[in-house]
């Protein structure tokens, strides 16, 4: 892509265990967008807090979200489209992400808490303990009508979620979109 503002930036959002990484990888493969895992942008201190089961505060999150916005902005300047995974639980967090590139679209993976708990119970090798799921659910603010995004049912297969997201990004109606 050339640096003529044709780059696009997508955040796959949702609580821990919703399938963000799997779906984002699939979208990246289908679109050629550059992938980044937001967890890789966390400070060692934030990771240690989460490993101890301590929810992050907004003060903990601001530098992390700013780093993500800056990464997308730098990629935008280079004309490179991106896809990142980020919980993006609150509107204010999504607002920070939007301070980087000219526009950001959100793919929100949403579904029942019991399905997510089941997924977390079998997940290994991740610093985010399932004990923090309820704090994330309590924090989650759905996309507002003025936010560019789509909400997808995480009970669908990863392949169907990727197909729905790519269709939405292409202007199709593959899912229930938030205007």
N, C-alpha and C positions, 0 to 999 in steps of 0.2 A: 504494500500500500504506500502511496505517496503521503507526504505530510500536508495534505490539502483538506484536513479535517474530515477525512473519510474514516478515520479510525473510530472504532466503537468500543465501549467499555461496559462490561457486564459483571455484576456481583451476584453470585449464587448465595443466597442467604437462608438462614433458619437456625434453629437450635442445634446443639451438638447431637450427632447421631441421626440427623435428618437426611443424610446422603449427599451433602454439598460437594465433597471431594469427588465422589464417583460421578455425579452428574456433570460437574464442571469439567472434569477430564474428558467426558464424552462430548460435551459441547466444543471444547478446544479441538478435539480430533475432527469433529464435523465441520468446524468453521475455520480452523487455522489460527484462531486467536491465541495469543501468548498466555499461558496459565501461570498463576501464582497462588500458593497456599498462604492465606493470611496468617495462619498459625506461625509460619516461619518468620514473620515480622514482629512477633511478641518478644519482649525483653526476657532475659533469663529470670528476672524477678517475678514477672507476671506468670511465667510457666511454673515457677516454684510455688506461687500462691495457689494456682489452680491444682497442682499436684497434691497440695495439702488439703484441698477441698474448700478453699477460701474463695468466694466470688470476687471478681475484680470490681473495683470502684470505677466511677467515671474518670477520676484522676488517673487511674491506671490505664484506661483505654485511650485517652486523647492522643498521646504520642504515637500509639500503635495505629490508630485510625488515620492520623496525619501522615504517617509513613506510607500507608497504603494509597492515600490520595496523591501523594507526591510521586509514588512509583507509577500510578496510572497516568499522571500528568506528563511525566518524562517519556513514557511509552507513546503517549498521544503526540508529543512534540516530534517524535521519530516516525509518526504515521503508523504505529503498530496498535492493532486492536488487542484488547486484553479481556481475560476472564479471571476473576478471583473468587475464592471462597471466603466468606466473612459472615459471622452470625448477624451483624447489622441489625441487632434486636430493636433498637430505638430509632425513632425519626431523627433525633439529634445526631446519632451516629451516622446515619445515612446522609445527613446534611454535611457532615465533615467529609465523607467520601466524595460527595459532589463538588467539593471545593477544588479538586484536582483537575480532571479533564473537563471539557465543555459540557459533557452530559454523561450520565451513568444510568443504565437500566438494571433492574433487579429481577431476579428469578427467585421467588420465595418458595422453598419446599416446606409444606405445611401438612400436618396430619395429627392423628390422635397420639396423646402422650404415652399410652400403653404400647403402641407400636414402636415408638422411639426408645422407650425403656427396654423393650425386648432386644432391640438392636444394640443398645449400649451394653447390655449384660453379656453379650458374646464378643464384643469388640476388645481387642487387646493391643497393647503397644501405643496407646494414646494417653497424653497427660491429663485429659479432661475426665474426671471421675463422674460416674452416673449420679452421684449425690448432688451434683450441681445442676442437674436437669431442671428441677422445679424452679430454681432461681432464674434460669433462662426463660422458662415458660412464663413466669410471673413478670419478667422484664419485657417480653416481646410486645412490640407495638406493630400491628399490621400495617402494610403499605397504605398510605393515604391516597385518595383519588387523584391528587395532583402529582403523584410520584409515578415515573415510568416503570412499570413492572407487571409481572404476571405471577399468579399464585398457582402452584401445581400441587396435586395430591401425592404426597410421598409414598402412598401405598401402591402406586403404579410401579411397574418394573423400571429399573434404571434406563433401559433402552427406550421405553415409552416416554419417560421424563425428558430425556435428551431430545427425542423427536419433537415433543411438544414445545420445548424451549426453543429449538432451532426454528420450528415453524413460526412461533411467535416473533422471534427476532427477524425473521424473513418477511414479516408482515402478514403471515397467515393467521388463521384462527384455530390453531391446534390446541388451545386451552382457554380457560376462563381468564381473560386478561383484565388487569386493573387499568383503566384508561390513563 
